[in-house]
């Protein structure tokens, strides 16, 4: 027989993972303000192995429009610069021999709208994943009725599942609103 609480917990965990994935995705969308997370996907060759950029250098944001990268090993300057140029960050690094600087250019109105649209698309994908988790949970509950779960318990569990779904969708809407505000703020 199906454990209703465990079923709800598994569905909630799937929904929570969708929200966390959206948070991570939105963090990598450049909003005109310096954020070290836009460099998270960059890997550099360090002594024969590919490692994240923050494993070979200190990455900081001295002001709202600059990211500073200070390699721990002077021989890494060229490798880090090449990795940034080859990446999808789209910013040319400036090297003064001590620090590599990335100047974050202000976004145009057109680019802001495109980024907002991209965020909305990511949010919709997360909502679809949440709806799928809810649907899978409801299907499991309906099968459990055939295995002996009472219909009252099934209806109560469905209502609880709907509440979890609504809470997660609200979280997504809040994340999207905050990111849109951040993007559209000049």
C-alpha positions as CSV (number, residue, x, y, z in Angstrom):
1,X,0.0,0.0,0.0
2,X,1.2,3.5,-0.9
3,X,2.5,5.7,1.9
4,X,0.7,9.0,1.2
5,X,3.1,11.2,3.2
6,X,6.1,9.7,1.5
7,X,4.4,10.3,-1.9
8,X,3.7,13.9,-1.1
9,X,7.2,14.4,0.2
10,X,8.7,13.0,-3.0
11,X,6.5,15.2,-5.1
12,X,7.4,18.2,-3.0
13,X,11.1,17.4,-3.4
14,X,10.8,17.2,-7.2
15,X,9.0,20.6,-7.2
16,X,11.7,22.1,-4.9
17,X,14.4,20.9,-7.2
18,X,12.7,22.6,-10.1
19,X,12.6,25.9,-8.1
20,X,16.3,25.5,-7.2
21,X,17.2,24.8,-10.8
22,X,15.4,28.0,-11.8
23,X,17.3,30.0,-9.1
24,X,20.6,28.7,-10.4
25,X,19.6,29.4,-14.1
26,X,18.5,32.9,-13.3
27,X,21.7,33.6,-11.4
28,X,23.7,32.9,-14.6
29,X,21.7,35.5,-16.6
30,X,23.7,38.7,-16.7
31,X,21.6,41.7,-15.5
32,X,24.0,44.6,-16.1
33,X,25.4,44.3,-12.6
34,X,28.6,42.5,-11.7
35,X,28.0,39.0,-10.3
36,X,30.7,36.4,-10.0
37,X,28.2,33.6,-10.7
38,X,28.3,34.5,-14.4
39,X,31.8,32.9,-14.4
40,X,30.7,29.6,-12.7
41,X,30.7,27.7,-16.0
42,X,34.2,28.7,-17.0
43,X,36.8,25.9,-16.8
44,X,40.5,26.4,-17.1
45,X,43.4,24.0,-17.7
46,X,45.4,23.9,-14.6
47,X,48.3,21.4,-14.6
48,X,46.6,19.0,-16.9
49,X,43.1,19.0,-15.5
50,X,40.1,21.2,-16.2
51,X,39.0,23.1,-13.0
52,X,36.5,25.9,-12.3
53,X,37.9,29.4,-12.6
54,X,37.5,30.1,-8.9
55,X,39.8,27.2,-8.0
56,X,42.8,29.0,-9.6
57,X,42.0,32.6,-8.8
58,X,40.2,34.9,-6.4
59,X,37.1,36.3,-8.1
60,X,35.6,39.4,-6.6
61,X,33.4,42.4,-7.5
62,X,35.1,45.6,-6.4
63,X,32.2,47.7,-7.7
64,X,28.8,47.2,-9.4
65,X,30.3,47.2,-12.9
66,X,33.5,45.3,-12.5
67,X,34.6,41.7,-11.8
68,X,38.2,41.3,-10.7
69,X,40.1,38.0,-11.2
70,X,43.4,37.6,-9.4
71,X,45.2,34.4,-10.3
72,X,47.2,32.7,-7.6
73,X,49.8,31.6,-10.1
74,X,51.1,34.2,-12.5
75,X,51.4,31.6,-15.3
76,X,47.6,31.3,-15.4
77,X,46.9,34.8,-16.8
78,X,46.9,33.8,-20.5
79,X,45.0,30.6,-19.8
80,X,42.3,32.4,-17.8
81,X,42.0,35.2,-20.4
82,X,41.6,32.6,-23.2
83,X,38.9,30.7,-21.2
84,X,36.9,33.9,-20.7
85,X,37.2,34.9,-24.4
86,X,36.2,31.4,-25.5
87,X,33.2,31.3,-23.1
88,X,29.7,32.6,-23.6
89,X,30.2,35.5,-21.2
90,X,30.7,37.9,-24.0
91,X,33.0,40.3,-22.2
92,X,36.6,41.1,-23.2
93,X,39.0,40.8,-20.3
94,X,41.6,43.5,-19.5
95,X,44.9,42.4,-18.0
96,X,47.3,44.8,-16.2
97,X,49.7,42.1,-15.1
98,X,48.3,41.9,-11.6
99,X,44.6,41.5,-12.1
100,X,42.3,40.6,-14.9
101,X,39.3,42.9,-15.0
102,X,35.9,42.3,-16.7
103,X,34.0,45.6,-17.2
104,X,30.3,44.8,-17.2
105,X,28.7,47.0,-19.9
106,X,25.3,48.6,-19.2
107,X,22.5,46.8,-21.0
108,X,20.5,48.4,-23.8
109,X,16.7,48.5,-23.5
110,X,16.4,45.9,-26.3
111,X,18.8,43.6,-24.5
112,X,16.9,44.1,-21.2
113,X,13.6,43.1,-22.8
114,X,15.3,40.0,-24.4
115,X,16.7,38.9,-21.0
116,X,13.4,39.4,-19.3
117,X,11.8,37.2,-22.0
118,X,14.5,34.6,-21.5
119,X,13.8,34.6,-17.7
120,X,10.1,34.2,-18.4
121,X,10.8,31.2,-20.6
122,X,13.0,29.6,-17.9
123,X,10.2,30.2,-15.4
124,X,7.6,28.6,-17.6
125,X,9.9,25.5,-18.0
126,X,10.1,25.3,-14.2
127,X,6.3,25.6,-13.9
128,X,5.9,22.8,-16.4
129,X,8.3,20.6,-14.3
130,X,6.2,21.4,-11.2
131,X,3.0,20.5,-13.0
132,X,4.5,17.2,-14.2
133,X,5.5,16.4,-10.6
134,X,2.0,17.1,-9.5
135,X,0.5,15.0,-12.3
136,X,2.8,12.1,-11.4
137,X,1.8,12.3,-7.8
138,X,-1.9,12.3,-8.6
139,X,-1.4,9.3,-10.9
140,X,0.3,7.4,-8.1
141,X,-2.5,8.3,-5.7
142,X,-5.2,7.1,-8.2
143,X,-3.3,3.8,-8.6
144,X,-3.1,3.5,-4.8
145,X,-7.0,3.7,-4.6
146,X,-7.1,0.5,-6.7
147,X,-4.6,-1.0,-4.2
148,X,-6.8,-0.2,-1.2
149,X,-6.3,3.4,-0.3
150,X,-9.6,5.1,0.6
151,X,-11.0,7.7,-1.8
152,X,-11.2,10.2,1.0
153,X,-7.5,9.8,1.8
154,X,-6.8,10.1,-2.0
155,X,-8.8,13.3,-2.3
156,X,-7.2,14.8,0.8
157,X,-3.7,14.0,-0.5
158,X,-4.6,15.5,-3.9
159,X,-5.7,18.7,-2.1
160,X,-2.4,18.8,-0.2
161,X,-0.5,18.2,-3.4
162,X,-2.3,21.1,-5.0
163,X,-1.4,23.3,-2.1
164,X,2.3,22.4,-2.5
165,X,2.0,23.1,-6.2
166,X,0.5,26.5,-5.6
167,X,3.2,27.4,-3.1
168,X,6.0,26.4,-5.5
169,X,4.4,28.3,-8.5
170,X,4.1,31.4,-6.2
171,X,7.9,31.0,-5.4
172,X,8.7,30.9,-9.1
173,X,6.6,34.0,-9.8
174,X,8.4,35.8,-6.9
175,X,11.8,34.8,-8.3
176,X,10.9,36.0,-11.8
177,X,9.5,39.3,-10.6
178,X,12.7,40.0,-8.6
179,X,14.9,39.0,-11.6
180,X,12.9,41.1,-14.0
181,X,13.1,44.1,-11.6
182,X,16.9,43.6,-11.4
183,X,17.2,43.4,-15.2
184,X,15.0,46.4,-15.9
185,X,16.7,48.7,-13.3
186,X,19.1,51.0,-15.0
